[in-house]
Amino acid sequence: MLNIRPVSDLRNKYPEIEEAVLKSGEPVFLTKNGYGSMVVMSLEQYSALTDGIELALDEADRAAAMSDTRYAADEVFGRVRKSIHGRKAL
């Protein structure tokens, strides 16, 4: 179940939020005036989300360093859009 709390709890009940994040391994969603404001997560959770992206970017940097071929942003994003829109809906 999602742990949704007011952003004021970050200031007023930080130890409680920290314990919830570290014990459950799940993020805590913070709201301000009834709307989503931010997410608090552990470093391990954040790493799990970003490590694959970082590796892919490192690989792309290595590939770019070994090639003189460059693509314009319009071409790259056009290919991405085509790929996304070409997928079948689940």
N, CA, C and O atoms as a GROMACS GRO file, in nm:
protein
  360
    1MET      N    1   0.084  -0.118   0.000
    1MET     CA    2   0.000   0.000   0.000
    1MET      C    3   0.089   0.125   0.000
    1MET      O    4   0.192   0.128   0.066
    2LEU      N    5   0.048   0.226  -0.074
    2LEU     CA    6   0.125   0.350  -0.081
    2LEU      C    7   0.126   0.422   0.053
    2LEU      O    8   0.024   0.430   0.121
    3ASN      N    9   0.242   0.473   0.088
    3ASN     CA   10   0.256   0.552   0.211
    3ASN      C   11   0.254   0.699   0.169
    3ASN      O   12   0.355   0.751   0.120
    4ILE      N   13   0.140   0.765   0.189
    4ILE     CA   14   0.123   0.904   0.148
    4ILE      C   15   0.108   0.990   0.273
    4ILE      O   16   0.024   0.963   0.359
    5ARG      N   17   0.192   1.093   0.282
    5ARG     CA   18   0.193   1.178   0.401
    5ARG      C   19   0.202   1.325   0.359
    5ARG      O   20   0.248   1.355   0.249
    6PRO      N   21   0.159   1.416   0.446
    6PRO     CA   22   0.177   1.558   0.415
    6PRO      C   23   0.325   1.595   0.425
    6PRO      O   24   0.399   1.539   0.506
    7VAL      N   25   0.368   1.689   0.343
    7VAL     CA   26   0.508   1.729   0.339
    7VAL      C   27   0.553   1.784   0.475
    7VAL      O   28   0.672   1.776   0.507
    8SER      N   29   0.462   1.837   0.554
    8SER     CA   30   0.498   1.888   0.687
    8SER      C   31   0.552   1.777   0.776
    8SER      O   32   0.628   1.804   0.869
    9ASP      N   33   0.513   1.651   0.750
    9ASP     CA   34   0.566   1.538   0.827
    9ASP      C   35   0.717   1.522   0.808
    9ASP      O   36   0.786   1.468   0.895
   10LEU      N   37   0.767   1.568   0.694
   10LEU     CA   38   0.911   1.558   0.672
   10LEU      C   39   0.986   1.642   0.775
   10LEU      O   40   1.092   1.602   0.823
   11ARG      N   41   0.932   1.755   0.807
   11ARG     CA   42   0.993   1.842   0.908
   11ARG      C   43   0.958   1.795   1.050
   11ARG      O   44   1.045   1.788   1.137
   12ASN      N   45   0.831   1.764   1.072
   12ASN     CA   46   0.783   1.737   1.207
   12ASN      C   47   0.803   1.593   1.254
   12ASN      O   48   0.810   1.568   1.374
   13LYS      N   49   0.813   1.500   1.160
   13LYS     CA   50   0.822   1.358   1.196
   13LYS      C   51   0.927   1.287   1.113
   13LYS      O   52   0.908   1.173   1.070
   14TYR      N   53   1.039   1.354   1.090
   14TYR     CA   54   1.145   1.297   1.006
   14TYR      C   55   1.186   1.157   1.049
   14TYR      O   56   1.193   1.068   0.965
   15PRO      N   57   1.214   1.133   1.178
   15PRO     CA   58   1.256   0.997   1.218
   15PRO      C   59   1.154   0.890   1.181
   15PRO      O   60   1.189   0.778   1.145
   16GLU      N   61   1.026   0.925   1.191
   16GLU     CA   62   0.920   0.831   1.156
   16GLU      C   63   0.920   0.800   1.006
   16GLU      O   64   0.904   0.684   0.966
   17ILE      N   65   0.938   0.902   0.924
   17ILE     CA   66   0.943   0.882   0.779
   17ILE      C   67   1.068   0.803   0.742
   17ILE      O   68   1.061   0.711   0.661
   18GLU      N   69   1.180   0.838   0.801
   18GLU     CA   70   1.305   0.765   0.773
   18GLU      C   71   1.290   0.618   0.806
   18GLU      O   72   1.330   0.531   0.728
   19GLU      N   73   1.232   0.589   0.921
   19GLU     CA   74   1.213   0.450   0.961
   19GLU      C   75   1.120   0.376   0.864
   19GLU      O   76   1.145   0.261   0.828
   20ALA      N   77   1.013   0.443   0.822
   20ALA     CA   78   0.920   0.382   0.727
   20ALA      C   79   0.989   0.349   0.596
   20ALA      O   80   0.969   0.241   0.540
   21VAL      N   81   1.071   0.440   0.547
   21VAL     CA   82   1.141   0.418   0.419
   21VAL      C   83   1.243   0.306   0.433
   21VAL      O   84   1.249   0.217   0.347
   22LEU      N   85   1.321   0.308   0.539
   22LEU     CA   86   1.428   0.209   0.554
   22LEU      C   87   1.375   0.070   0.590
   22LEU      O   88   1.428  -0.030   0.542
   23LYS      N   89   1.272   0.063   0.672
   23LYS     CA   90   1.218  -0.068   0.712
   23LYS      C   91   1.139  -0.135   0.601
   23LYS      O   92   1.153  -0.255   0.576
   24SER      N   93   1.054  -0.056   0.533
   24SER     CA   94   0.966  -0.116   0.432
   24SER      C   95   1.035  -0.134   0.299
   24SER      O   96   0.995  -0.219   0.218
   25GLY      N   97   1.140  -0.055   0.274
   25GLY     CA   98   1.203  -0.060   0.143
   25GLY      C   99   1.119   0.007   0.036
   25GLY      O  100   1.148  -0.006  -0.083
   26GLU      N  101   1.015   0.076   0.077
   26GLU     CA  102   0.925   0.144  -0.016
   26GLU      C  103   0.934   0.295   0.003
   26GLU      O  104   0.965   0.341   0.113
   27PRO      N  105   0.908   0.371  -0.102
   27PRO     CA  106   0.914   0.517  -0.089
   27PRO      C  107   0.795   0.572  -0.011
   27PRO      O  108   0.692   0.506   0.002
   28VAL      N  109   0.811   0.693   0.040
   28VAL     CA  110   0.702   0.767   0.103
   28VAL      C  111   0.670   0.885   0.010
   28VAL      O  112   0.758   0.961  -0.027
   29PHE      N  113   0.544   0.897  -0.025
   29PHE     CA  114   0.498   1.003  -0.113
   29PHE      C  115   0.448   1.119  -0.027
   29PHE      O  116   0.366   1.100   0.062
   30LEU      N  117   0.499   1.238  -0.055
   30LEU     CA  118   0.462   1.356   0.023
   30LEU      C  119   0.371   1.447  -0.058
   30LEU      O  120   0.391   1.466  -0.179
   31THR      N  121   0.271   1.504   0.009
   31THR     CA  122   0.177   1.593  -0.057
   31THR      C  123   0.184   1.732   0.006
   31THR      O  124   0.218   1.749   0.123
   32LYS      N  125   0.150   1.830  -0.075
   32LYS     CA  126   0.139   1.968  -0.028
   32LYS      C  127   0.007   2.023  -0.080
   32LYS      O  128  -0.018   2.023  -0.200
   33ASN      N  129  -0.076   2.068   0.010
   33ASN     CA  130  -0.209   2.119  -0.025
   33ASN      C  131  -0.289   2.015  -0.104
   33ASN      O  132  -0.365   2.050  -0.194
   34GLY      N  133  -0.272   1.890  -0.069
   34GLY     CA  134  -0.349   1.783  -0.132
   34GLY      C  135  -0.295   1.732  -0.263
   34GLY      O  136  -0.355   1.642  -0.324
   35TYR      N  137  -0.183   1.787  -0.310
   35TYR     CA  138  -0.126   1.746  -0.438
   35TYR      C  139   0.013   1.685  -0.416
   35TYR      O  140   0.083   1.723  -0.322
   36GLY      N  141   0.052   1.592  -0.502
   36GLY     CA  142   0.183   1.532  -0.492
   36GLY      C  143   0.293   1.637  -0.498
   36GLY      O  144   0.289   1.727  -0.581
   37SER      N  145   0.389   1.624  -0.409
   37SER     CA  146   0.498   1.721  -0.403
   37SER      C  147   0.633   1.656  -0.427
   37SER      O  148   0.713   1.705  -0.507
   38MET      N  149   0.661   1.544  -0.357
   38MET     CA  150   0.789   1.477  -0.373
   38MET      C  151   0.781   1.336  -0.319
   38MET      O  152   0.682   1.296  -0.256
   39VAL      N  153   0.888   1.262  -0.344
   39VAL     CA  154   0.899   1.124  -0.298
   39VAL      C  155   1.028   1.111  -0.219
   39VAL      O  156   1.133   1.160  -0.260
   40VAL      N  157   1.019   1.046  -0.104
   40VAL     CA  158   1.137   1.018  -0.022
   40VAL      C  159   1.166   0.869  -0.034
   40VAL      O  160   1.078   0.785  -0.013
   41MET      N  161   1.292   0.837  -0.068
   41MET     CA  162   1.331   0.697  -0.080
   41MET      C  163   1.473   0.680  -0.030
   41MET      O  164   1.548   0.777  -0.018
   42SER      N  165   1.508   0.557  -0.002
   42SER     CA  166   1.644   0.528   0.045
   42SER      C  167   1.742   0.537  -0.071
   42SER      O  168   1.704   0.536  -0.188
   43LEU      N  169   1.869   0.545  -0.036
   43LEU     CA  170   1.973   0.546  -0.140
   43LEU      C  171   1.970   0.417  -0.220
   43LEU      O  172   1.994   0.418  -0.341
   44GLU      N  173   1.941   0.306  -0.154
   44GLU     CA  174   1.934   0.177  -0.224
   44GLU      C  175   1.822   0.177  -0.327
   44GLU      O  176   1.839   0.128  -0.438
   45GLN      N  177   1.707   0.232  -0.289
   45GLN     CA  178   1.594   0.240  -0.382
   45GLN      C  179   1.630   0.329  -0.501
   45GLN      O  180   1.602   0.296  -0.616
   46TYR      N  181   1.692   0.442  -0.472
   46TYR     CA  182   1.730   0.534  -0.578
   46TYR      C  183   1.830   0.469  -0.673
   46TYR      O  184   1.820   0.483  -0.794
   47SER      N  185   1.928   0.400  -0.616
   47SER     CA  186   2.028   0.330  -0.698
   47SER      C  187   1.963   0.225  -0.787
   47SER      O  188   1.999   0.212  -0.904
   48ALA      N  189   1.868   0.152  -0.732
   48ALA     CA  190   1.800   0.050  -0.811
   48ALA      C  191   1.729   0.113  -0.931
   48ALA      O  192   1.721   0.052  -1.038
   49LEU      N  193   1.678   0.234  -0.914
   49LEU     CA  194   1.609   0.303  -1.024
   49LEU      C  195   1.706   0.359  -1.128
   49LEU      O  196   1.674   0.362  -1.246
   50THR      N  197   1.823   0.404  -1.084
   50THR     CA  198   1.911   0.478  -1.174
   50THR      C  199   2.033   0.402  -1.224
   50THR      O  200   2.092   0.442  -1.324
   51ASP      N  201   2.072   0.295  -1.159
   51ASP     CA  202   2.195   0.225  -1.198
   51ASP      C  203   2.191   0.177  -1.343
   51ASP      O  204   2.289   0.193  -1.416
   52GLY      N  205   2.081   0.121  -1.385
   52GLY     CA  206   2.070   0.074  -1.523
   52GLY      C  207   2.081   0.187  -1.624
   52GLY      O  208   2.142   0.172  -1.729
   53ILE      N  209   2.022   0.299  -1.590
   53ILE     CA  210   2.030   0.417  -1.677
   53ILE      C  211   2.172   0.467  -1.685
   53ILE      O  212   2.221   0.499  -1.793
   54GLU      N  213   2.239   0.474  -1.570
   54GLU     CA  214   2.379   0.520  -1.568
   54GLU      C  215   2.468   0.429  -1.653
   54GLU      O  216   2.554   0.478  -1.727
   55LEU      N  217   2.447   0.298  -1.642
   55LEU     CA  218   2.526   0.204  -1.723
   55LEU      C  219   2.501   0.224  -1.871
   55LEU      O  220   2.594   0.222  -1.952
   56ALA      N  221   2.374   0.242  -1.908
   56ALA     CA  222   2.340   0.264  -2.048
   56ALA      C  223   2.400   0.393  -2.101
   56ALA      O  224   2.448   0.398  -2.215
   57LEU      N  225   2.399   0.498  -2.020
   57LEU     CA  226   2.459   0.625  -2.062
   57LEU      C  227   2.611   0.612  -2.076
   57LEU      O  228   2.670   0.668  -2.169
   58ASP      N  229   2.674   0.539  -1.984
   58ASP     CA  230   2.818   0.516  -1.995
   58ASP      C  231   2.851   0.440  -2.124
   58ASP      O  232   2.948   0.472  -2.192
   59GLU      N  233   2.770   0.339  -2.155
   59GLU     CA  234   2.790   0.261  -2.277
   59GLU      C  235   2.772   0.349  -2.400
   59GLU      O  236   2.847   0.339  -2.497
   60ALA      N  237   2.671   0.436  -2.396
   60ALA     CA  238   2.648   0.527  -2.509
   60ALA      C  239   2.765   0.624  -2.526
   60ALA      O  240   2.806   0.654  -2.638
   61ASP      N  241   2.820   0.671  -2.414
   61ASP     CA  242   2.937   0.760  -2.422
   61ASP      C  243   3.056   0.688  -2.485
   61ASP      O  244   3.128   0.746  -2.567
   62ARG      N  245   3.077   0.563  -2.446
   62ARG     CA  246   3.188   0.485  -2.504
   62ARG      C  247   3.166   0.464  -2.654
   62ARG      O  248   3.260   0.478  -2.732
   63ALA      N  249   3.044   0.430  -2.692
   63ALA     CA  250   3.014   0.408  -2.834
   63ALA      C  251   3.032   0.537  -2.913
   63ALA      O  252   3.085   0.535  -3.025
   64ALA      N  253   2.990   0.650  -2.856
   64ALA     CA  254   3.005   0.778  -2.926
   64ALA      C  255   3.153   0.814  -2.941
   64ALA      O  256   3.192   0.872  -3.043
   65ALA      N  257   3.234   0.781  -2.843
   65ALA     CA  258   3.377   0.812  -2.850
   65ALA      C  259   3.446   0.730  -2.959
   65ALA      O  260   3.548   0.773  -3.012
   66MET      N  261   3.391   0.615  -2.992
   66MET     CA  262   3.453   0.526  -3.092
   66MET      C  263   3.399   0.551  -3.232
   66MET      O  264   3.443   0.486  -3.327
   67SER      N  265   3.304   0.642  -3.248
   67SER     CA  266   3.242   0.665  -3.379
   67SER      C  267   3.235   0.815  -3.409
   67SER      O  268   3.222   0.898  -3.320
   68ASP      N  269   3.243   0.846  -3.537
   68ASP     CA  270   3.228   0.984  -3.580
   68ASP      C  271   3.084   1.016  -3.620
   68ASP      O  272   3.053   1.131  -3.651
   69THR      N  273   2.997   0.917  -3.620
   69THR     CA  274   2.857   0.937  -3.661
   69THR      C  275   2.782   1.011  -3.552
   69THR      O  276   2.789   0.976  -3.434
   70ARG      N  277   2.711   1.113  -3.592
   70ARG     CA  278   2.630   1.192  -3.498
   70ARG      C  279   2.491   1.207  -3.558
   70ARG      O  280   2.474   1.213  -3.680
   71TYR      N  281   2.391   1.214  -3.471
   71TYR     CA  282   2.252   1.230  -3.514
   71TYR      C  283   2.195   1.358  -3.456
   71TYR      O  284   2.227   1.396  -3.343
   72ALA      N  285   2.110   1.424  -3.534
   72ALA     CA  286   2.041   1.544  -3.486
   72ALA      C  287   1.934   1.502  -3.385
   72ALA      O  288   1.882   1.390  -3.391
   73ALA      N  289   1.902   1.591  -3.295
   73ALA     CA  290   1.801   1.562  -3.192
   73ALA      C  291   1.668   1.523  -3.255
   73ALA      O  292   1.601   1.431  -3.207
   74ASP      N  293   1.628   1.591  -3.363
   74ASP     CA  294   1.501   1.559  -3.428
   74ASP      C  295   1.498   1.415  -3.478
   74ASP      O  296   1.396   1.347  -3.467
   75GLU      N  297   1.609   1.370  -3.532
   75GLU     CA  298   1.616   1.232  -3.582
   75GLU      C  299   1.607   1.132  -3.468
   75GLU      O  300   1.535   1.033  -3.477
   76VAL      N  301   1.680   1.158  -3.361
   76VAL     CA  302   1.681   1.066  -3.246
   76VAL      C  303   1.542   1.058  -3.184
   76VAL      O  304   1.488   0.949  -3.164
   77PHE      N  305   1.484   1.174  -3.154
   77PHE     CA  306   1.353   1.173  -3.090
   77PHE      C  307   1.244   1.124  -3.184
   77PHE      O  308   1.145   1.066  -3.138
   78GLY      N  309   1.261   1.145  -3.313
   78GLY     CA  310   1.166   1.089  -3.409
   78GLY      C  311   1.168   0.938  -3.406
   78GLY      O  312   1.062   0.874  -3.411
   79ARG      N  313   1.287   0.880  -3.398
   79ARG     CA  314   1.299   0.734  -3.389
   79ARG      C  315   1.237   0.681  -3.259
   79ARG      O  316   1.170   0.578  -3.259
   80VAL      N  317   1.260   0.753  -3.150
   80VAL     CA  318   1.204   0.711  -3.022
   80VAL      C  319   1.052   0.716  -3.027
   80VAL      O  320   0.984   0.622  -2.984
   81ARG      N  321   0.997   0.827  -3.080
   81ARG     CA  322   0.851   0.839  -3.090
   81ARG      C  323   0.793   0.728  -3.178
   81ARG      O  324   0.690   0.670  -3.145
   82LYS      N  325   0.859   0.700  -3.288
   82LYS     CA  326   0.812   0.595  -3.379
   82LYS      C  327   0.813   0.460  -3.308
   82LYS      O  328   0.720   0.381  -3.322
   83SER      N  329   0.917   0.435  -3.233
   83SER     CA  330   0.928   0.310  -3.158
   83SER      C  331   0.817   0.298  -3.054
   83SER      O  332   0.755   0.192  -3.038
   84ILE      N  333   0.793   0.407  -2.982
   84ILE     CA  334   0.689   0.407  -2.877
   84ILE      C  335   0.552   0.389  -2.938
   84ILE      O  336   0.473   0.308  -2.889
   85HIS      N  337   0.521   0.464  -3.043
   85HIS     CA  338   0.388   0.458  -3.104
   85HIS      C  339   0.368   0.331  -3.185
   85HIS      O  340   0.255   0.294  -3.215
   86GLY      N  341   0.476   0.264  -3.222
   86GLY     CA  342   0.466   0.142  -3.299
   86GLY      C  343   0.437   0.019  -3.214
   86GLY      O  344   0.402  -0.087  -3.266
   87ARG      N  345   0.452   0.033  -3.083
   87ARG     CA  346   0.425  -0.080  -2.992
   87ARG      C  347   0.276  -0.104  -2.980
   87ARG      O  348   0.196  -0.011  -2.986
   88LYS      N  349   0.242  -0.230  -2.964
   88LYS     CA  350   0.101  -0.265  -2.946
   88LYS      C  351   0.060  -0.236  -2.801
   88LYS      O  352   0.138  -0.257  -2.707
   89ALA      N  353  -0.062  -0.189  -2.784
   89ALA     CA  354  -0.116  -0.162  -2.650
   89ALA      C  355  -0.134  -0.294  -2.577
   89ALA      O  356  -0.169  -0.395  -2.637
   90LEU      N  357  -0.111  -0.291  -2.447
   90LEU     CA  358  -0.128  -0.412  -2.367
   90LEU      C  359  -0.272  -0.437  -2.336
   90LEU      O  360  -0.305  -0.535  -2.269
   0.00000   0.00000   0.00000
